[in-house]
Amino acid sequence: MILLLGATGLWICHHLYSFLAVTQPKKAEILVVEGWIPSYNLRLALEEFQQGSYQQIILTSILLPPTFEMHSRGGLLFDLTKNQEQPPRKINTITVQAYSTAVEEVFAHFSLMVNDSMVGEATTRATPASYAFDLKDFPDSVEQITIRFNNNERKNTEDRNLYIQWMQVDDSLLEVRSPYVRYDRGKIDGRQVDRTDLFSQAEVAREELKALGFPDSLMVVVNAPDVQYNRTYTSALAVRKWMQNRYSVPPSFNIFTESVHARRTWLLYRKAFEEPVSIGIVASPSTNFHQENWWKVREGRFFVAEQLLKYIYAKCLFFPT
């Protein structure tokens, strides 16, 4: 009996993953790629494009909030030498608006670096607050300001991240998402530098594919509004609107996404497109667990259970208006 139950459990585990991570591509010239998928999966999306008869990639995701998330140790660098509106000069006060998440009730701590000198530090809290730093005695013209995140940590289900909403120098507001701001992760040595002036994960994905040599002319970014719920459906509506503006009849296309997210994505795209459109789906492997033993890994159990519940909701309870 125990062996039978064990065998049944293994059969369910294997087929549950296969059910959710469905792959049923159609013959199509357009590959729609969910822009949030990890870099490894983006490479697989590129392989899918090259092996198929596709002519174009559509990268889609919701817009990122104006707040910038620092998810690892490192520094958010404001380079005033490249900012013509805010060139290097003597500054009296710097104010940072920030908040954070906590691990074991310890919130994010940051230090403020001006040029190469630390001028102050602060521990944030769960709600946004302003942290002011006096620079009246700082002798030099300010060329670079760095917000240095010092105590990033992830433990069990808790993840300590630092969120920067804006910086003010004297009476001038500096936007966080700007060509003059970079996120230098890790040791702040220029090796892992992210742009902040990309306004969606789809735009980030486009830059990654360009770095891999994929032609920018074959890519289109379709950004959807920043919403808290029904993000996949909102992205599908944005893709539908984009196609309606360019085609009298929307063409057939395949959607490329990550593993067990696939069946729900496929369902929601078919709900979003009222027209009779041929829509296929391609599920890539997960970067955090394998199909053969996903139930042995915490990330696998959580992701599969989450996607199963969300699929049931989308199938049975979600009725778009």
C-alpha positions in Angstrom: 0.0 0.0 0.0 2.8 2.4 0.9 4.6 1.6 -2.3 1.4 2.2 -4.3 0.8 5.5 -2.6 4.4 6.5 -3.3 4.2 5.5 -6.9 0.9 7.4 -7.3 2.5 10.5 -5.7 5.5 10.4 -8.1 3.1 9.9 -11.1 1.1 13.0 -10.0 4.2 15.1 -9.4 5.6 14.2 -12.8 2.4 14.8 -14.7 1.5 18.0 -12.8 4.7 19.6 -14.0 4.1 18.4 -17.5 0.5 19.6 -17.5 1.5 23.1 -16.4 4.7 23.4 -18.4 2.9 22.7 -21.7 4.6 23.1 -25.0 2.3 23.3 -28.1 3.8 25.6 -30.7 2.1 26.7 -33.9 3.6 27.7 -37.2 4.1 31.4 -36.7 6.2 34.3 -37.7 6.0 36.1 -34.4 7.5 34.9 -31.1 6.1 36.7 -28.0 8.6 36.5 -25.1 7.6 37.3 -21.6 10.3 39.8 -20.6 10.6 38.8 -17.0 12.1 35.4 -17.7 15.7 34.9 -16.5 18.7 35.4 -18.7 19.2 31.7 -19.2 15.6 31.4 -20.6 16.2 34.4 -22.8 19.0 32.5 -24.5 16.7 29.6 -25.0 14.1 32.0 -26.5 16.8 33.1 -29.0 17.4 29.5 -29.9 13.7 29.0 -30.4 13.6 32.0 -32.8 16.6 30.8 -34.8 15.2 27.2 -35.1 11.8 28.3 -36.2 10.4 30.4 -39.1 9.9 33.5 -37.0 10.5 37.0 -38.4 10.0 39.0 -35.2 10.3 38.9 -31.4 7.8 40.8 -29.2 9.1 41.3 -25.7 6.4 42.2 -23.2 6.0 43.0 -19.5 4.4 45.6 -17.3 6.1 48.9 -16.6 8.4 49.0 -13.6 7.6 51.5 -10.8 9.6 54.7 -10.6 11.1 53.4 -7.4 14.4 51.5 -7.9 14.9 48.2 -6.1 18.4 47.4 -4.8 18.2 43.6 -4.5 21.9 42.9 -3.7 24.8 44.6 -2.0 26.3 47.3 -4.1 25.9 50.9 -4.9 23.4 53.2 -6.8 25.8 55.7 -8.5 24.6 59.2 -9.5 27.3 60.6 -11.8 27.0 64.4 -11.9 29.8 64.7 -14.4 27.5 63.3 -17.1 24.4 65.2 -16.0 24.3 68.6 -17.8 21.3 69.7 -15.7 23.0 69.0 -12.4 26.8 69.4 -13.0 29.4 69.0 -10.3 29.2 71.8 -7.7 29.3 72.6 -4.0 26.2 71.0 -2.4 24.9 71.7 1.1 22.3 69.0 1.7 21.5 65.6 0.2 18.2 63.9 0.9 17.3 60.3 0.1 13.8 59.0 0.1 13.8 55.2 0.7 12.2 52.2 2.4 13.0 48.5 2.7 11.9 45.0 3.5 13.3 43.2 6.6 14.8 39.9 7.5 14.2 38.9 11.1 12.9 42.5 11.8 16.2 44.0 10.6 15.7 46.6 7.8 18.1 47.7 5.1 21.1 49.9 6.1 22.8 52.2 3.6 25.8 54.6 3.7 26.0 57.7 1.6 29.3 58.2 -0.3 30.2 61.6 -1.9 33.0 61.3 -4.3 35.2 58.8 -2.3 34.1 59.8 1.2 31.4 58.5 3.4 29.3 61.4 4.7 26.6 59.5 6.6 24.5 56.4 7.0 21.0 55.4 7.9 18.8 52.4 8.6 15.5 52.5 6.8 12.1 51.1 7.7 9.1 49.6 6.0 7.4 52.9 5.0 9.0 55.6 2.9 11.0 58.2 4.8 13.4 61.0 4.0 17.1 60.8 5.2 19.0 64.1 5.1 22.7 64.5 5.1 24.5 67.8 5.8 27.4 68.6 3.4 28.0 72.2 4.5 31.5 71.3 5.7 32.3 69.1 2.7 35.1 71.0 1.0 34.9 69.7 -2.6 32.6 70.0 -5.6 30.4 66.9 -5.7 31.0 64.8 -8.8 29.5 61.4 -7.7 27.0 60.4 -5.1 26.6 56.7 -4.2 23.9 55.0 -2.1 25.7 51.9 -0.8 23.5 49.0 0.4 25.4 47.3 3.1 23.3 44.4 4.6 21.4 42.6 1.9 20.2 39.2 3.1 17.8 36.5 2.1 16.6 33.9 4.7 13.8 31.4 4.2 10.9 33.4 2.8 12.3 36.8 3.8 14.3 39.0 1.5 15.9 42.3 2.6 15.9 44.8 -0.3 16.4 48.5 -0.4 14.0 50.7 -2.4 15.1 54.2 -3.5 12.4 56.6 -4.5 14.4 59.7 -5.3 17.3 61.8 -4.3 17.4 65.6 -3.7 20.5 67.8 -3.8 19.7 71.1 -2.2 16.5 72.2 -4.1 17.0 69.9 -7.2 15.4 66.5 -7.5 17.4 63.7 -9.1 15.3 60.9 -10.7 16.5 57.4 -9.9 15.7 56.1 -13.4 18.1 58.2 -15.4 20.9 57.8 -17.9 23.2 59.3 -15.3 22.5 56.6 -12.7 23.9 53.1 -12.6 23.5 50.2 -10.2 26.9 48.7 -9.5 26.2 45.3 -7.8 28.6 43.5 -5.5 31.9 45.1 -4.8 31.2 48.3 -6.7 34.1 47.6 -9.1 32.4 48.2 -12.4 32.0 44.5 -13.2 28.3 44.0 -12.6 26.6 47.3 -13.7 22.9 47.6 -14.5 21.2 50.5 -16.2 18.4 52.2 -14.3 16.8 54.0 -17.2 15.0 50.9 -18.5 11.4 51.2 -17.7 10.3 47.5 -17.9 11.7 44.0 -17.7 10.9 43.8 -21.5 13.4 46.6 -22.1 16.0 44.9 -20.0 15.5 41.7 -22.0 15.9 43.6 -25.2 19.3 44.9 -24.0 20.3 41.4 -23.0 19.4 40.0 -26.5 21.2 42.9 -28.2 24.3 42.0 -26.1 24.0 38.5 -27.5 24.1 39.8 -31.0 20.4 39.7 -31.9 19.4 42.5 -34.2 17.4 45.3 -32.6 15.4 45.7 -35.8 13.8 42.3 -35.3 12.6 43.2 -31.7 9.6 45.1 -30.5 9.0 46.0 -26.9 5.3 46.2 -25.8 5.0 47.6 -22.3 1.8 47.1 -20.3 0.5 49.3 -17.5 1.9 48.7 -14.0 -0.7 46.7 -12.2 -0.6 44.6 -9.0 -2.9 41.8 -10.2 -3.5 40.0 -13.5 -0.2 41.1 -14.9 0.0 38.3 -17.5 -3.5 39.2 -18.8 -2.6 42.9 -18.9 0.5 42.1 -20.9 -1.7 40.0 -23.3 -4.1 42.9 -23.8 -1.1 45.2 -24.6 0.1 42.7 -27.2 -3.4 42.4 -28.7 -3.6 46.2 -28.9 -0.2 46.4 -30.6 -1.2 43.8 -33.2 -4.6 45.4 -33.9 -2.8 48.7 -34.7 -0.6 47.0 -37.3 -2.7 44.2 -38.8 -6.2 44.0 -40.1 -6.3 40.4 -38.7 -3.9 39.5 -35.8 -1.3 37.0 -37.1 -0.6 33.6 -35.4 2.1 33.6 -32.8 3.8 31.5 -30.1 4.4 32.6 -26.6 7.7 31.8 -24.9 7.7 31.6 -21.1 9.3 29.7 -18.2 8.2 26.2 -17.2 5.0 25.8 -15.2 4.0 29.4 -15.9 3.1 28.2 -19.5 -0.4 26.8 -19.2 -1.8 29.8 -17.4 -0.1 32.2 -19.8 -1.5 30.3 -22.8 -5.0 30.4 -21.3 -4.9 34.1 -20.5 -3.7 35.1 -24.0 -6.5 33.1 -25.5 -8.9 35.0 -23.2 -7.4 38.3 -24.1 -7.7 37.8 -27.9 -11.3 37.9 -28.8 -10.5 37.3 -32.5 -9.9 33.7 -33.7 -6.1 33.8 -33.6 -3.9 30.7 -33.7 -1.8 31.0 -30.5 0.9 28.5 -29.5 3.0 28.1 -26.3 6.6 27.1 -25.6 7.7 26.3 -22.1 11.4 26.6 -21.3 13.0 24.7 -18.3 13.2 26.4 -14.9 16.5 27.8 -13.8 15.9 26.8 -10.1 14.7 23.2 -10.3 14.3 20.2 -12.7 11.2 18.5 -13.9 12.3 15.2 -12.5 12.6 16.3 -8.9 10.9 19.7 -8.5 9.1 18.5 -5.3 12.4 18.0 -3.6 13.4 21.7 -3.9 11.7 24.5 -1.9 11.6 26.8 -4.9 10.1 24.1 -7.0 7.4 23.2 -4.6 6.4 26.9 -4.1 6.5 27.8 -7.8 4.5 24.7 -9.0 1.9 25.1 -6.2 1.6 28.8 -6.9 1.1 28.3 -10.6 -1.4 25.5 -10.1 -3.6 27.7 -7.9 -3.3 30.7 -10.3 -4.2 28.5 -13.2 -7.3 27.2 -11.4 -8.3 30.8 -10.6 -7.7 31.9 -14.2 -9.7 28.9 -15.6 -12.6 28.9 -13.2 -12.9 32.3 -11.5 -11.4 34.9 -13.9 -13.9 36.5 -16.2 -12.5 39.5 -18.0 -14.9 42.3 -18.8 
